[in-house]
Amino acid sequence: MLQSQTYLNNALLPHLKQALDEDLMRHHCRALLGADTGADILSCRVTRLRYRRAQRCIIQYEMTLKQPDDTVHTHWLAGYQYADKDRFRARARRQKRLNAICHPADGLLAGAVIDEIGLLLERFPFDRRIPALAPFYTCIEQVIGNNLAKILGSQNWLLKNLFAQPVRWRIGLSSVIQLTLLVQHKRKRKTQRCNLYLKIYAPGAQADPESGLQGLESVNRLPFKLPHRLMSDPQQKFSILKSVEGLALDTMLLDDSANPADARRLAGVLARWHSSGKSLGKQYSKIIFNTVLNHSVEVLCSAAPACASRLNQLAEKIRRQMVHAIYCPAHLDLKPEHIIFNASQITLIDIDSAADADPMIDIALLYARLRHADTLHGLPEAASRRFGLQFVTAYHKRVPSHWWNNFSTCYAWALLKMAVHLFESQHPDWAASIEQLLEEAELSTGRDRGRLPLLFDATAKPRPGNSALIRQQVWFNKLKLG
């Protein structure tokens, strides 16, 4: 297996292969079960890993548990392996102390120490980096009930039921939980369902960028909407957001309802925001850009050592070509699922990473994700690439031509980030994908920088009979920028 031949053979983390063996982990995860639970572990699937060669590896698992009453529950786990044995032993002692004082209602332990393979396991919501998470999550119904009037803006509702589902954990210093509330009106007795999102941050996390953007939105200075914030507590580092009404772009692409008008709307929104000049108070600087690039190359060199020389040459070319001169407000994590359309507006979500940056970072990231939406998200390839072409066409018409000088370079940078994501998410074809994305990035940086790269190829054909799109392709192929 190529994965074990490249990434898993690390002398300083000798048990990494075992920690990624899902069948073996089913056995080891029994250490989390109480003696009399009678539960059966159906699976323990690796969902993500983060790796620092010769230092440590963090592995996220999704454990599926079947209870004696035949109900099935899913639990999120984080596993840690360290090259430094003293660090492992110190963390192991702390985990055992935590297990001694924590008695979760479901009977499982908060974590476990698997000495046999040098692995520490933490179980959601017990997180040493986000200490408020476990207390909040374990009494979440009480917390929401006590603050229901503040959340809903009315004293007229009673909380009848609450369902909490974690949707993000151990990605950044925050956790996101989806809340479904069933509430009943005190007088009219009618019931209503409310969909909310709870974000909990680590104590050292930076202030939420949304707070500054909310002020601009309140005076109509943003061309898009943000999720409506119902409640926020800066001291306890949490906020509660209302679920956004509308359809996410990934859903629209999946059911083939995204059209050129939607692409033009999105292009117009981003062009207006990028051109606004309203600083967000923090900068995605050259140092940060290069730090992300260096991290991507480091991870990919470890994952695919045969490509190391090419990766390092490409990184040097990206550093040399990228000109850090334009800084505009930017989202910096634009994905199809982060863009919500409804009849009157577009809402952007997960905007925690927003900063002043080169606008081509936003455009290149989104275009790369649309171009490879099939591999990344399982979305229809033709529809996604067509939308990407329509979006870039419309955006180009709305912004200064010199902005595009960095597009080829940012696109190559974005492709490396995508390759890292596929590897860290353990996509089944990550090895082949790294090679494919590397070749595409090399082609991008090798193109004439006066042309938009990689907009057209045999796999991104227009629909039959769509003469307007054919003319658009001819126009783009002749287009000179800068």
N, C-alpha and C positions, 0 to 999 in steps of 0.2 A: 504494500500500500504506500503510495507516494507520500502521504501525509507523515507516516512514521519514519520514512527515510530522510525527510528533510527537517521538519520542525521538531519532532519529538525526541530526537537523539541529542540530549543536552546533558553532559556529564555532571554539571552542577545541580541539575534538577532530574535526578536519575529515575524518579517515579512519575514523571509527567505523562508518559504513555499510559500508565495505569489509571491516572486521574481522568484521562480522556476516553477511557474504555467504558462505554455505557453499561455493558453487561456486568463488568466488575464493580462499577459504582452502585448498581442495584444491591449488591451484597454489602458494600461498605456503608451505605446509607441506613442500613438497619440499626446502626449505632444511634440514630436519632429517635428510634421508637422506644416507647416505654415497654417494660417487661410483659405487661398483660394486655397490650392493645389488640393483639390478634389481627393486625392490619397486614396487608401484603403490598409490597412495592411492585407496581406494574412496570414502571420505566423510570429511568433517570437520564434525561436527554441533555446533552451539552447544547446550550443556546448561545453562548458568547465566551470569548476568552480575551484577556489582556495580558501582554507578555513583555517583560523586560529581560533580555537575554542575560544570563548569569546572575540575575537578581531574584525575580519572583514571577509567578504566574497566578492570575486571578481567573477562575473559571466559574461561569454561571451555569446552573443546572435547573431544569424543570422536572421535579419529581412528582410522579402520579401515584397516588396511594389509594388502595381499595380497602375500605373498612369492613368489619365483620357483617354489617347490615347491607353490604353490597353498594353503598354509596362510594363515589369516586371523588377525591379531592386532589387539587394541584397545589404544590408548594414550591416556592422559589428558594434556591440555595445559592450561596457563594462559597467557593472553595479557594483556599490559599496554599500555595507552596512557596518555600523560600530557600534560596541557596545558602543563606546564613543560618546555621543550625541554632545559634543562640537566639536569634530573632524568632525562630519557630518555637523554641521552648518557652520563651517569654509570652508569646501569644497563646500558646497552649495552656499555660498556667492561668492566664486571664480568662480563657474560654471556660475552663473547668470551674472557676469561681462564679462566672456568670450562670452556668448551668445549675450551680448549687442554690442560687437565690431566685432563679426564674422558674416559675411553675405554670407554663401555658395551659389554658383551659382545654386544648385539644389533646393533651397528654404527651405531645412530642417535646423533645428537648430543644432548647434555644440554639444549640449547636453541638458539634462533636469534634473530637480529636482522633484522627485516624493515623496512629503512629506507624502502622505497617507501610504506608505509602507517603508519610510525611505531609499529610493534608489536614488543614483546618476547615471545618464547615461552619458557616453561619446560616441561619434560617430567617427569612423575612418574617416579621419586621425587626428582628434583633440585629441592630447595626451600630457598631461602635463609632462610626463616623457621623451618624445621624442619631444621636442619643434620644431625641424627642420622638422618633418614629414609633418605637415599640409601645411606650406609654400611651401615645395618641391613638395608635391603631387598635390596641387591645380594649380601649374604652371609647371607641369612635362613636358608637350610638349615643352614649351619654353626652359627649362633647357636642355633637351635632344637635341633639335635642335641646341642650342648654342654650345654644346659640341660634336656634331655628328662626326666631323673630328677626334677628340681625341678618341672617342669611337670606330670608325670603322677604324682608322688609315689611312684615306684618305680624301682628300678635294673634291672628285668627286661625292659625294652623297648628295641628298636633302631628307629631311624628308617629306613624303607625308601624313602619318597617323600614329597614335600611339594608342595602346590599353593597358591600365594598369589594372591589376587585383591583389589585395592583396592576398597573400597566407599564410602569418603568421603575427600575430599581438598580442601583449600582452602575448607572451610567451618568457620570457627573456626580456632584455632591447634592443630589436631590432625589426624592421619590415622588412618583405621581400615582394617585389612587383614584379610580373612577367610582363615584358614589351614585347609587340609584335610590332615591328617597320616595316612599309612599306616604303622603301626608293627607290629613283629613281636616276639612273646614269645621271649626268648632260649632257654628250655628247651622250652616246649610247641610252639614254632614256629607257633602260630596268629597270624593277622594281625587287626588291628583298625583301624577308621577313627575319627579324632578330629576334631571340628570346633571350631575355636577362633577368637577374635578378638584381634587385636593392635592396641593403641592407642599411638600415639607422639605426644608433646606437644612443643610449642615450648619453648625454655629459659625464656621469660618467662611461660608459661602458669600460671594459678593452680593450686593443689593440687586434685587430683581430688576432688570432693565425695563420690564413692562411698566414699572411705577412711573418712570420718566415719560414713557410713551403715552401713558394714560392721560397725563396732563395735556399733551399736544392733541390727543384725540378729543378731549373735552372741549377744546376751542376750535374744533374742525381743522386742525393743522396736519392731520394724517389722511392720506388718500385711501386708506383701508381701515377696517375695524379690528379691534382686539377682543379676545374673549372677555365678557363682562365679569369684573371682579366683584363678588358678593361680600367678601369678608377678607380681611388681612390682619395678621398679627406679626409685626416686625420683631417683637421681642421673642416670641416662640417660633419664629421663622416658618410660618405657614400661611397659605392663602387658599381661598376657595373660589373657584371660577365656575361660571355657568357654562354648560355645554353649548357649543355653537350650532345654530340652526343653519341648515344648508347641506350641500354635498361636497365632500372632499374631491380634489382633482383625481386621486387614484380611483375612487368609485366611479367617477364620470368616464374615465378612460376604460375601466373594466366593462361598463355597460354601453360603451361607444356613444355616449351622449355629449362628450366634449366637442365643441365646434370652433371654427375660426373666430367667431365673435368672442368666445370665452378667452381664447389666446390673446386677442387684441385688448380685451378688458384687463387681463393680468399684466400685459406689457405696459399699458398705460398707467396702471397703479404703481408698478415698480419704477417706471421712468419718472413719474412725478415725485415719488419719494426720494429716489436717488438724486434728483435735481434740486430738492428743496433746500439743501445746505444746512438743515437744522441738526446741529451736532448732538450726538447721544452722550457725550461726555467721556467716552473712552474710545481708544483707537486700536484697530486691528493692524498693528504696525508691521514693518519689515521683519522685526525680530520674531513676532508671533508667526507670521507667514512662514518664515524659514524654520522655526521650531516645529511647526506642523509638518513641513516637508521633510525635515530630518527624521522625525518620528516615523513617518510613513515609510521612508526608505529603510530605516533600521528594522522595522517589523517585517517588511517584505523581503529584505536580505536574509533574515532568519528563517522566514517561511519558504523562500525559494533561493537557496544559496547559488544555484547555477546562474541566476539572473543578477547577482550582486554587482558585477562590473557594469552592466548596462544601467542598472538602477542608479548607481553613483554618478555615472556620466550624465544621465538624464537630469538628476538633481542639480548638478553643476550648471547644466545648460539652463534650467529653470531659474536658478538664482541669478545667472548672468543676464537673462532676457527680461526678467520682471523689473519694471520701472515703478517704484513706489512714489507716486506724485499726486494721485487723486484720492481724496478721502470723502466719501459720502455716507449717509446713514444706510446701513445694510442689514439684512436679516442674518445671513451667514449660515443658515441651515435650511435652505429652501428645499423641501421635498414635496412630492405630490400630495401626501397625506397632511401636510402643514398648510395647504391652501384650500380654503373653503369658499365655495360659490353659493350665493343665493340670488334672487331676482334683482335685488337693489344694491348689493355690495359684495366685496370680497373681504374675508377675514383671514388674517395670518395668525397662526398659533405657534406654540413652542418657540417663542422669540427671545428666550433667555440669552442666547449668544449674540444678540444684536450689538453692533458697534460701528464706528466710522471706519470704512474700508473702501478699497477699490471696487466700484460697482460690478466689474467683470467677474469678481469672485462669486457674487450672487448668480449672475447670468450663466457662468460656466458650470457651477455646481448643479443648477436646475437643469440645464441642457444635458449635461452628462447623465444625470439621473433619469431623464426622459429617454435619452438615447439607449440606455441600458436598463430600462424599466422592467423588461421581461426577466432578466437575470436577478435584479435587485428585489423586485416586488411581485413578480409573477403577473405583470400587466401585459396586455396585448402589445406586441412590438410595433406593428404598423401604426396603430392609433397613437401610441406614445411618441414615436419619432415624428409623425406628422404634426402632432400638437407642438412638439419642440421646435420644428421648422417654422410653423406659423407664429409662435411666440417670439422667436428671435427676429423674424422678419419685421414684425410689428414694433418690437423694442428698438431695433436699429433706426427706424424712421424718426424716433422721438428723442434721441440723445445725440450729443456731439460726436462726430465721426472719430475724433482722436481718442475717445474713451476705449475704442476697440483695439488699440495697440497691444494691450495686455491679454486679449481674449485667448489667443493660442496658448500662451504660457499658463494662464489660469485654468484652461481646460485640461492641460496635461497634469497640473497640480491636483485638480479635482479627480481625475482618473486614478491617481495614486491613492487618494483618500478612499475612493470606492473599492479599490483592490484590498486595502487594509480591512475595510468593513466586511467584505466577503470572506476574508480569512478569519477575522475575529468572530464572525457569526457562524463559522464552520459550514459555509455553503458547500453542498456536496461537490461542486466542481470548482472549488476555490483555486486549485493549482493551475488548471487550464485558464481560469479567468485572469489570474495574475499575468500570465504570459500574453493573453489577448489585450488586456488593458495597457500593459507596458508597451506593446507594439503600437497601439493607437496613440499613446502619449508621445512616443518617439516621433511618430508621423506628424503630430500636431506641432511640436517644437521645430520640426524640420521644414514646415511649410513656409511659403512666402508670407511674411507677417502682414502683408497688405491684403490678404484674403481671409475670409471666414473659413476656418478649416473644417473638414469632415461633415459638412452639412448634407452631402449627397453621396450615396453609394447604392449598390445594387439591392441592399436590404431595406432601403428607405424610399420606396417608389411611391409616386402619387397614385391616387385612385384612378382607375381607368376612366377616361373621358373628362377628367378634371383639367380642362385646358388652362384655367386660371392658375392652378398650382404648377402646371408645367411651365407656363410663362414665368412664374415666380422663381422657379428653379433656374431657368436660363438667366434671369436677371441676377440672381445671387452668384452664379458661376462667373459672371462677368464683373461683378462688383469689386471695385478697388476702394480700400478704406485708408484713411489717414492722409 
